[in-house]
Amino acid sequence: QVQLVESGGGLVQPGESLTLACAASGSWFSVNAMKWYRQAPGKQRELVAAITGAAEPLYGDSVKGRFTISRDNAKSTMYLQMNSLKPEDTAVYYCNVIASTGSFYQDFWGQGTQVTVSS
C-alpha cells in the first residue's frame, strides 16, 4: 500500500507563487505516472500536470508556462511549483500516483490541499 501526504497549500495574492509537495510512504515496485489534479467547488476535477514516461512533463493549457511539476526520487516526493497565480487557480489540489505494489497498478491519492488565490 502507498500513502500520499500533501502539504504547502495556503492563501496567496494574485501574482505570487506557491509550492506544493506530496510525500509518498509505503512500498512499491514501480511508478507508472505521477500527477497533480485540482477541483474547484461546482467544477469537474482537472488534470494540472503529469510526469509519465515521456521526455517532457505535460500540463493543462490553463497552467502551461506558469506551473512546473518535479520529483525527488531520493525523498519519494513530488512537487508542484506554481508561479503567477491567478484567482481561477483557487481549488483543492490532489496528488495522484499510479504505482505497482505487486502484480498490477493501482491509483493512490493524497488527501488534498487547499490553494486560495485572492486579494
Backbone as ProteinMPNN parsed JSONL, in Angstrom:
{"seq_chain_A": "QVQLVESGGGLVQPGESLTLACAASGSWFSVNAMKWYRQAPGKQRELVAAITGAAEPLYGDSVKGRFTISRDNAKSTMYLQMNSLKPEDTAVYYCNVIASTGSFYQDFWGQGTQVTVSS", "coords_chain_A": {"N_chain_A": [[0.844, -1.187, 0.0], [0.389, 2.282, -0.628], [0.859, 5.454, 0.729], [-0.036, 8.848, 0.469], [0.859, 12.103, 1.272], [0.003, 15.401, 1.303], [1.21, 18.784, 1.243], [1.733, 22.324, 1.754], [-0.22, 24.013, 0.761], [-2.239, 27.035, 0.854], [-3.085, 30.506, 1.468], [-2.694, 32.98, -0.913], [-1.785, 35.999, -2.67], [-2.872, 37.277, -5.892], [-0.54, 36.755, -8.534], [1.535, 35.927, -6.954], [3.635, 33.19, -5.729], [3.616, 29.643, -5.063], [4.472, 26.523, -3.617], [3.668, 23.175, -3.806], [3.853, 20.026, -2.116], [4.112, 16.483, -2.223], [4.415, 13.751, -0.402], [5.407, 10.4, -0.454], [4.829, 7.271, 1.112], [5.333, 3.891, 2.271], [5.462, 1.006, 0.218], [6.541, 0.051, -3.035], [6.872, -1.347, -6.302], [7.219, -0.17, -8.82], [6.603, 2.927, -10.565], [4.148, 4.242, -12.586], [3.049, 6.687, -13.333], [2.927, 10.109, -12.244], [0.9, 12.569, -10.955], [-0.75, 15.761, -10.758], [-3.847, 16.953, -9.777], [-6.689, 19.181, -9.734], [-9.566, 20.582, -8.138], [-12.238, 22.711, -8.17], [-14.954, 24.129, -6.28], [-18.079, 22.979, -7.433], [-17.122, 22.4, -9.938], [-15.604, 20.241, -12.419], [-13.1, 17.73, -11.774], [-9.787, 18.485, -12.643], [-6.997, 17.853, -14.67], [-3.81, 18.928, -13.87], [-0.972, 18.729, -14.078], [1.51, 16.347, -15.133], [3.82, 13.664, -14.778], [5.103, 11.309, -16.813], [6.21, 8.493, -18.732], [7.16, 9.947, -20.825], [9.433, 12.254, -22.426], [9.165, 14.931, -21.672], [7.336, 16.641, -19.109], [3.73, 16.895, -18.921], [1.215, 19.446, -19.185], [-1.791, 21.063, -18.16], [-3.665, 23.255, -20.275], [-4.395, 25.655, -19.065], [-2.49, 26.173, -17.14], [-0.04, 25.992, -18.244], [3.266, 27.035, -18.713], [3.285, 28.468, -16.379], [3.194, 26.741, -14.182], [5.187, 24.13, -12.705], [5.993, 20.768, -12.638], [7.713, 18.399, -10.652], [10.023, 15.956, -9.315], [11.564, 14.236, -6.567], [13.301, 11.583, -6.306], [14.872, 10.372, -4.326], [13.784, 11.342, -1.989], [11.244, 10.466, -2.217], [9.206, 12.175, -3.094], [6.995, 14.389, -4.736], [6.53, 17.495, -6.477], [4.815, 20.597, -6.993], [5.395, 23.478, -8.465], [4.072, 26.606, -8.428], [3.62, 29.467, -10.157], [2.952, 32.975, -10.73], [0.252, 33.12, -9.857], [-3.295, 32.967, -10.234], [-6.652, 34.102, -9.508], [-8.433, 32.186, -10.529], [-7.031, 29.864, -10.193], [-7.654, 28.916, -7.766], [-8.478, 26.207, -5.788], [-8.927, 22.814, -4.591], [-6.094, 20.908, -4.432], [-4.866, 17.853, -5.579], [-2.629, 15.127, -5.27], [-1.676, 12.393, -7.3], [-0.723, 9.104, -7.768], [0.195, 6.519, -9.857], [0.945, 3.352, -9.247], [2.719, 0.243, -8.912], [2.381, -2.31, -6.606], [2.775, -4.916, -6.608], [1.459, -7.266, -8.55], [-0.086, -5.702, -10.22], [-1.114, -2.4, -11.322], [-2.162, 0.412, -9.387], [-4.266, 3.183, -8.452], [-3.313, 5.819, -6.368], [-4.092, 8.279, -3.983], [-3.635, 11.558, -2.631], [-4.735, 13.467, 0.262], [-5.547, 15.953, -0.417], [-4.994, 19.469, -0.746], [-5.731, 22.787, 0.1], [-5.672, 25.538, -2.044], [-5.803, 28.93, -2.204], [-6.296, 31.802, -4.018], [-6.372, 35.098, -3.736], [-7.176, 38.584, -3.428]], "CA_chain_A": [[0.0, 0.0, 0.0], [1.096, 3.546, -0.726], [0.181, 6.593, 1.321], [0.409, 10.13, -0.049], [0.553, 13.213, 2.158], [0.256, 16.672, 0.649], [1.456, 19.951, 2.077], [2.137, 23.521, 1.045], [-1.33, 24.867, 0.376], [-2.444, 28.218, 1.66], [-3.684, 31.699, 0.881], [-1.733, 33.886, -1.527], [-2.346, 37.037, -3.518], [-2.59, 37.098, -7.319], [0.811, 37.051, -8.962], [2.51, 35.3, -6.075], [3.994, 31.806, -6.005], [3.395, 28.654, -4.015], [4.956, 25.195, -3.974], [3.027, 22.056, -3.143], [4.639, 18.807, -2.021], [3.379, 15.249, -1.988], [5.365, 12.75, 0.064], [4.898, 9.037, -0.513], [5.372, 6.285, 2.031], [4.901, 2.54, 1.981], [6.379, 0.309, -0.671], [6.059, -0.17, -4.38], [7.891, -1.839, -7.219], [7.437, 0.772, -9.902], [5.64, 4.006, -10.717], [3.799, 4.471, -13.982], [2.8, 8.107, -13.564], [2.723, 10.984, -11.1], [0.048, 13.625, -11.476], [-1.456, 16.715, -9.92], [-5.181, 17.36, -10.184], [-7.334, 20.168, -8.884], [-11.007, 20.649, -8.261], [-12.886, 23.847, -7.546], [-16.356, 23.828, -5.967], [-19.004, 23.021, -8.542], [-16.455, 22.119, -11.199], [-15.026, 18.92, -12.587], [-11.693, 17.561, -11.483], [-8.991, 18.886, -13.789], [-5.584, 17.491, -14.661], [-2.952, 20.103, -13.848], [0.353, 18.388, -14.573], [1.802, 14.926, -15.002], [5.084, 13.072, -15.191], [4.924, 9.951, -17.307], [7.432, 8.031, -19.363], [7.551, 10.873, -21.874], [10.623, 13.054, -22.15], [8.763, 16.168, -21.023], [6.057, 16.602, -18.399], [2.617, 17.516, -19.609], [0.499, 20.42, -18.376], [-3.039, 21.576, -18.667], [-3.497, 24.507, -21.003], [-4.608, 26.8, -18.205], [-1.348, 26.387, -16.255], [1.186, 25.846, -19.018], [4.119, 28.202, -18.639], [3.256, 29.026, -15.025], [3.389, 25.673, -13.199], [6.221, 23.152, -13.004], [5.95, 19.548, -11.849], [9.023, 17.787, -10.497], [10.079, 14.887, -8.324], [12.824, 13.908, -5.921], [13.174, 10.152, -6.051], [15.523, 10.032, -3.065], [12.865, 11.717, -0.917], [9.924, 9.938, -2.562], [8.344, 13.343, -3.034], [6.746, 15.146, -5.95], [6.272, 18.895, -6.197], [4.178, 21.444, -7.987], [5.751, 24.876, -8.313], [3.034, 27.411, -9.045], [4.006, 30.868, -10.274], [1.976, 33.886, -11.33], [-1.049, 32.555, -9.513], [-4.49, 33.719, -10.57], [-7.815, 33.685, -8.714], [-9.015, 30.978, -11.087], [-6.264, 28.712, -9.735], [-8.194, 28.513, -6.472], [-9.038, 24.862, -5.841], [-8.246, 21.793, -3.812], [-5.126, 20.234, -5.277], [-4.642, 16.468, -5.195], [-1.6, 14.372, -5.967], [-2.102, 11.071, -7.722], [0.37, 8.25, -8.224], [-0.154, 5.197, -10.356], [2.092, 2.55, -8.855], [2.558, -1.19, -8.741], [2.871, -2.874, -5.355], [2.863, -6.35, -6.824], [1.166, -7.768, -9.879], [-0.875, -4.775, -11.006], [-1.029, -0.99, -10.967], [-3.284, 0.993, -8.675], [-4.282, 4.621, -8.221], [-3.197, 6.284, -4.995], [-4.443, 9.695, -3.911], [-3.436, 12.325, -1.421], [-5.95, 13.962, 0.893], [-5.855, 17.243, -0.99], [-4.592, 20.662, -0.019], [-6.441, 23.946, -0.417], [-4.951, 26.706, -2.541], [-6.707, 30.053, -2.406], [-5.636, 32.973, -4.589], [-7.322, 36.183, -3.549], [-6.672, 39.853, -2.93]], "C_chain_A": [[0.88, 1.238, 0.0], [0.241, 4.639, -0.098], [0.801, 7.886, 0.798], [-0.054, 11.236, 0.888], [0.965, 14.508, 1.487], [0.479, 17.777, 1.668], [1.772, 21.142, 1.183], [1.02, 24.436, 0.607], [-1.46, 26.068, 1.297], [-3.105, 29.327, 0.883], [-2.592, 32.611, 0.353], [-2.476, 34.912, -2.367], [-2.053, 36.756, -4.982], [-1.185, 37.545, -7.68], [1.891, 36.408, -8.123], [2.709, 33.831, -6.432], [3.757, 30.923, -4.793], [3.902, 27.311, -4.515], [4.26, 24.14, -3.137], [3.958, 20.852, -3.139], [3.729, 17.632, -1.727], [4.393, 14.167, -1.655], [4.717, 11.377, 0.098], [5.595, 8.158, 0.514], [4.757, 4.928, 1.725], [5.927, 1.859, 1.109], [5.719, 0.08, -2.016], [7.218, -0.642, -5.251], [8.228, -0.827, -8.312], [6.319, 1.8, -9.935], [5.403, 4.252, -12.194], [3.625, 5.957, -14.287], [2.609, 8.828, -12.243], [2.004, 12.221, -11.599], [-0.45, 14.552, -10.367], [-2.791, 17.042, -10.566], [-5.655, 18.497, -9.291], [-8.83, 20.161, -9.141], [-11.537, 21.837, -7.473], [-14.337, 23.488, -7.265], [-17.252, 23.984, -7.186], [-18.397, 22.732, -9.899], [-15.891, 20.707, -11.223], [-13.562, 18.903, -12.162], [-10.881, 17.76, -12.755], [-7.55, 18.427, -13.623], [-4.744, 18.749, -14.785], [-1.607, 19.812, -14.49], [0.611, 16.912, -14.341], [3.212, 14.61, -15.465], [4.805, 11.633, -15.58], [6.258, 9.47, -17.853], [7.928, 8.942, -20.47], [8.751, 11.707, -21.447], [10.299, 14.325, -21.374], [7.47, 15.978, -20.254], [4.961, 17.241, -19.228], [1.845, 18.397, -18.637], [-0.838, 20.752, -19.006], [-2.833, 22.941, -19.293], [-3.578, 25.73, -20.088], [-3.416, 27.117, -17.301], [-0.014, 26.324, -16.985], [1.979, 27.15, -19.016], [4.189, 28.834, -17.261], [3.577, 27.993, -13.95], [4.484, 24.73, -13.668], [6.087, 21.959, -12.067], [7.348, 18.944, -11.797], [8.952, 16.692, -9.438], [11.481, 14.747, -7.772], [12.721, 12.449, -5.514], [13.778, 9.741, -4.713], [14.617, 10.321, -1.873], [11.457, 11.178, -1.125], [8.871, 11.037, -2.513], [8.202, 13.976, -4.408], [6.304, 16.551, -5.575], [5.49, 19.533, -7.332], [4.521, 22.885, -7.658], [4.762, 25.715, -9.106], [3.453, 28.874, -8.996], [2.884, 31.674, -10.917], [0.549, 33.421, -11.088], [-2.186, 33.529, -9.795], [-5.648, 33.265, -9.69], [-8.449, 32.399, -9.228], [-8.217, 29.715, -10.783], [-6.756, 28.195, -8.386], [-8.912, 27.173, -6.589], [-8.386, 24.008, -4.771], [-7.354, 21.014, -4.765], [-4.822, 18.85, -4.713], [-3.463, 15.885, -5.957], [-2.097, 12.954, -6.2], [-0.903, 10.315, -8.258], [-0.201, 6.929, -8.681], [1.071, 4.319, -10.147], [1.72, 1.084, -8.74], [3.168, -1.61, -7.417], [3.018, -4.38, -5.442], [2.623, -6.7, -8.269], [0.419, -6.793, -10.775], [-0.71, -3.354, -10.496], [-2.32, -0.521, -10.305], [-3.135, 2.512, -8.612], [-4.198, 4.915, -6.729], [-3.363, 7.794, -4.976], [-4.056, 10.307, -2.583], [-4.76, 12.851, -0.903], [-6.408, 15.295, 0.314], [-5.38, 18.383, -0.11], [-5.203, 21.885, -0.698], [-5.48, 25.044, -0.84], [-5.972, 27.791, -2.834], [-5.911, 31.26, -2.873], [-6.636, 34.119, -4.564], [-6.617, 37.428, -3.048], [-7.249, 40.191, -1.569]], "O_chain_A": [[1.978, 1.238, 0.558], [-0.957, 4.733, -0.366], [2.023, 7.999, 0.698], [-1.227, 11.295, 1.255], [2.132, 14.696, 1.143], [0.001, 17.711, 2.8], [2.046, 20.979, -0.006], [1.283, 25.538, 0.125], [-0.87, 26.111, 2.377], [-3.618, 29.12, -0.217], [-1.671, 32.973, 1.084], [-3.637, 34.722, -2.726], [-1.082, 36.065, -5.291], [-0.699, 38.57, -7.202], [3.048, 36.351, -8.539], [2.042, 33.297, -7.318], [3.705, 31.392, -3.656], [3.777, 26.995, -5.698], [4.262, 24.205, -1.907], [4.76, 20.679, -4.057], [2.702, 17.775, -1.062], [5.142, 13.719, -2.523], [3.613, 11.213, 0.616], [6.796, 8.286, 0.752], [3.768, 4.839, 0.998], [7.126, 2.104, 1.242], [4.501, -0.066, -2.117], [8.385, -0.369, -4.967], [9.392, -0.657, -8.676], [5.231, 1.575, -9.404], [6.346, 4.447, -12.96], [4.002, 6.429, -15.359], [2.183, 8.236, -11.251], [2.445, 12.854, -12.558], [-0.552, 14.164, -9.203], [-2.859, 17.366, -11.752], [-5.09, 18.742, -8.225], [-9.294, 19.785, -10.218], [-11.313, 21.952, -6.268], [-14.899, 22.628, -7.943], [-17.194, 24.994, -7.887], [-19.089, 22.812, -10.913], [-15.725, 20.067, -10.185], [-12.878, 19.927, -12.189], [-11.247, 17.26, -13.818], [-6.955, 18.595, -12.558], [-4.944, 19.546, -15.702], [-1.151, 20.564, -15.352], [0.007, 16.297, -13.462], [3.727, 15.205, -16.411], [4.327, 10.84, -14.77], [7.312, 9.983, -17.477], [9.017, 8.725, -21.001], [9.041, 11.844, -20.258], [11.075, 14.747, -20.515], [6.594, 15.233, -20.693], [5.233, 18.033, -20.131], [1.817, 18.142, -17.433], [-0.994, 20.726, -20.227], [-1.941, 23.692, -18.897], [-2.897, 26.729, -20.323], [-3.338, 28.215, -16.751], [1.031, 26.58, -16.389], [1.438, 28.223, -19.281], [5.069, 29.655, -17.003], [4.166, 28.328, -12.922], [4.691, 24.547, -14.868], [6.07, 22.119, -10.847], [8.081, 18.976, -12.785], [7.94, 16.534, -8.756], [12.462, 15.097, -8.43], [12.119, 12.124, -4.49], [13.251, 8.855, -4.04], [14.678, 9.622, -0.861], [10.574, 11.408, -0.299], [7.786, 10.853, -1.961], [9.175, 14.084, -5.155], [5.768, 16.773, -4.49], [5.508, 19.066, -8.471], [4.006, 23.45, -6.693], [4.633, 25.551, -10.319], [3.62, 29.446, -7.919], [1.99, 31.125, -11.561], [-0.256, 33.342, -12.015], [-2.054, 34.74, -9.619], [-5.624, 32.147, -9.176], [-8.951, 31.602, -8.436], [-8.672, 28.611, -11.082], [-6.313, 27.143, -7.925], [-9.837, 27.021, -7.387], [-7.42, 24.419, -4.127], [-7.818, 20.517, -5.791], [-4.556, 18.697, -3.521], [-3.315, 16.123, -7.155], [-2.842, 12.396, -5.394], [-0.158, 10.822, -9.097], [-0.987, 6.298, -7.973], [2.104, 4.514, -10.787], [0.565, 0.732, -8.502], [4.326, -1.306, -7.132], [3.348, -5.038, -4.455], [3.477, -6.462, -9.124], [0.301, -7.033, -11.977], [-0.229, -3.129, -9.386], [-3.412, -0.993, -10.621], [-2.032, 3.05, -8.705], [-4.927, 4.328, -5.929], [-2.843, 8.5, -5.84], [-4.138, 9.66, -1.539], [-5.792, 12.7, -1.557], [-7.544, 15.712, 0.54], [-5.366, 18.276, 1.116], [-5.189, 21.998, -1.924], [-4.586, 25.429, -0.086], [-6.897, 27.589, -3.622], [-4.968, 31.69, -2.209], [-7.63, 34.102, -5.291], [-5.608, 37.355, -2.346], [-6.925, 41.236, -1.004]]}, "name": "protein", "num_of_chains": 1, "seq": "QVQLVESGGGLVQPGESLTLACAASGSWFSVNAMKWYRQAPGKQRELVAAITGAAEPLYGDSVKGRFTISRDNAKSTMYLQMNSLKPEDTAVYYCNVIASTGSFYQDFWGQGTQVTVSS"}
